[in-house]
């Protein structure tokens, strides 16, 4: 009898306590239930489901919640573009606004031929790892593309591939401007530009000309000729690097024609 009392009573008490706690939890779940706005589910249903993070939120679920709860712009889904923006706007009862198609652009022309490799890197085949070595790069130019293809590995849309010249190539037709390549590049040489942009400076160096020439024959030397010949003042030199204001550029190409380093790209094709 004593043995039964020792074992049965505690078990019975535990069962009763479990039942009480279960009831309390059930009541609490009802009382403190957070009702999700049905628009979140409707928006999530029209999003493409790429979960690329290009909108600035952690996946499509995060973006749908952001639109409803944080007031995020309805046209931030670069994968879905204008059609998805219109659907999201309709759900929210607002105007979609102008959605400018974007694409990734590599601000570097430092090929194996143009920019010498100063040492052989035998570490992890990842640009971020290579960027931690003394000097910040195995290549002579510390601002340029390291060329190990980390950007290619994170692209979910088959928009990037490594070229024989040591630089990644952007397939403009496949690029959805998700920004994954921008985020992973330790040198910040990827940027997102309007797909309609036709004249772009392909350099990331902020060194003066005397420093640039020995490490890259295709690097901007900050001479300012491009700015002088631009008929609409769309070009300026900022911190020894030419910068083009796409809102002013009329695509005349005079800056590219006169650039002594030929680091300004014009008329890019589907693969650049």
N, C-alpha and C positions, 0 to 999 in steps of 0.2 A: 504493500500500500504506500509506503514511504517512497519507494522507487517511482511509482506511478505519479505521485504528487510532485516529485522532483522534476520529472520530464514533461508531464502533460500540462501542468499549470503554466509554466513559461510559454509553451507552444500555444496554448489557448490565448494567453495574454498577447502574444505576438500577432496571432491571427486577428484578434479584436482591434489591436492598434493599427494593423495594416488596413483593415476595413475602414476604420475611422479616417486614417490619412488619405485613403483612396477617395472617400466621399468628399473630404475637404479639398483635395486637388481638383476633383471634378467640378466642384462649386467655384473654385478659384479660376479655373480655365474659362468658365462661362462669364463670371463677373469681370475678369480682367482681359477678356478676349479683345484683340486688336482687329477690327474689321478692315480688311484690305479693300481699297478703292477698286471697284470692278474695272475701271479704265486701265489699271496696270496689266491685268490679264488680256484685255483687248489689244493693247499696244504690243505686248509681248507676242501675241499671235501674228501680228503683221510684220514683225522684225524678221530678218533673214536667218537668225540663229547662228551667225558666224562666231559670236563671242570673241571678237578680235580686240576689243578694247579701244578701238579707234575713236569712239565717242567720248572717251575719258572716264567711262564707268566700267566696273568689273563685269563685263559681259552684257548680254541683252537683257537679262533680268534686272540687273542694276540700272541700266539705262531706262527701261520702262518705268521703274520706280522713281528714277530721277526726274523724268518728265512730269510725272504726276505730283510727286512730293516736294521736289526741289526747284521746279520751274525750269528744268533744262530745256534748251532749244529743241524744237520738234524736228529739226533738219540736221541733226548731228550724226545720223547713221550713214557713214560714207559708203558702206557696202550696198545698202538699199537705194541710196541716192534720192532723187526727186520723187519717184513714185511712192516710196515708203514714207517720205516726209509728208506727202499729201495725205496719206492714210492716217498717220499719227496726228496730223493737224486736225483732220476731220473728227477724230475721236475726242480731241481736247477742245474742239470748237474754236480754233484759232486759225490764223493764216500761216501757211507753211513758210512764207518768205522766200527769198532768193537762195537757192542752193547751188553753190559754185563747185562743179566737179574738180576734184584735186587728184594729184598723182605724186609719187615719190620722185625725188631728183637727187642725183649724186653730185655733190659739190667738189668734185675732184677729177682731174685728168692725169693724175700721176701714175701712168702706166709703168710697167717694168722698164720700158725704154726711156721714158721721160724722167722718172724719179728713181735713182739707183737704190738698191737694197744694201744697207750698210753692214748687215750681219745676217747670219743664218739662224733663224729661230726654230728651236727644237722642242719647245714646250707644248702645252695644251693647244690644240688647234682651235683657238677661240680668240677673237679680236680683243675681248675684254682682258683676257689673261696676258696677251702680248703687250697690251698697253701699260702693264704694270712694270715692265722692265725699265732699267735706267734709260732716260731719254724719251720714254713714252711710246716708242715704236721701234720695230726692227728696221724700218725704212729711214732713209736720210731725211725726209720731210716729216716732222712730228705732227703736222696738221692733217696730213693726207690719209687716204684709205690704207689700212693695214693689209687687207686682201685675204683674210682667212675665211671669209664667207659666213660669219655669224648671222649677218642679215638674211642671207639665203635660207639658212636653217630655220628661221622663225617665220618666214613668209608662208601663209596658209593658202595663197591664191596663185601659186606658180608664176609670180610676177617678177621674180629675181633669179638670176643665174650668174655664175662666175665666168668671165670671159678669159680668153687665152692671154690677154694683156695684163691680167692680174686684178682687174677691176670688176665689180658686180655690174650687171646689165639690168635695166628696168624694162620689163615688157609693159608698155603704156596701156595696151589694150586690156591686160589682166589686172593691173594695179587698181585697187579700190581705196587707196589712201588710208589704210587702217592704222598706219603709223608704227607698226611693229619694228620695222627697220630703223626708224628714227629713234625709237626707245632703246634699242640694243647697241647701237653704234657708239663706241666709247669716244670717238673723235668728233661726233656731231656733224658728220659730213652729209648725212641724209636730211632732207627737208621736204615738206609738202608744198607744192606749188600748184596754181590753177592749171588744169589740162590745156587751157588755151594759151598759157605762157609760152612764148616762142623764142625769147631772147633771155638767157640766164647765165650768170657768172658761175662757171664750174671750178671754183677754187675756194678753199677754206683757210688759207694762210693769212696771217696778220703780220708777217715779217716784211721788212723793207726789201726793195729789189736786190740789193747787194747780198742779202742773206738768202733770198729765194733762188736766184739763178744757180748756185752750186748744187742745190738739192732737188730742183725740179725745173725743167725747161718749159713746162706748161703752166707754171704758177703765176698768179697775178703779182705784178711788181709795184702796184699802186702808183703808176706813173700819171694817171689822171687824163690820159688822152681820150678815153671813152667818154668821160664826162664833158670834155671840151667840144667833142664833135656831135654830141647828142642835140638835136634841134628842139627838143621839148623838155630839156633839163630833167630827164628821167633817170640819169645816172649820177652817182656821187661816190667819192672815195671816203670810206669810213674806216678808220684804224688800219690804213694801208691796204684796204681791200675794196674793190669796186662793188657797188650795190645798185641794183636796178629796181626802180619803183614800177611794178607791173601795172599799176593803175594809170600811169602816165605814158608808158612805153607804147609807141606806135608801130613797132616791129620793122623799122626801116633797115636795121642791121648795120648801121654805120659804125656803131661801137665795136662790133665783132670784126668788121673789115679793118679797122685801124688798130686793133689790139695787138701789140707786138708779141705777146705771149700766146695769143690765140686760145685764151682760156674762157672766151664767151661763146656759148653754144647757141646756135640758131637753127630753126626749122627741124626739130627733132622728129625722127620717124617713130614707128610703133615700138621699136626696141632701141633704147638709148643708153 
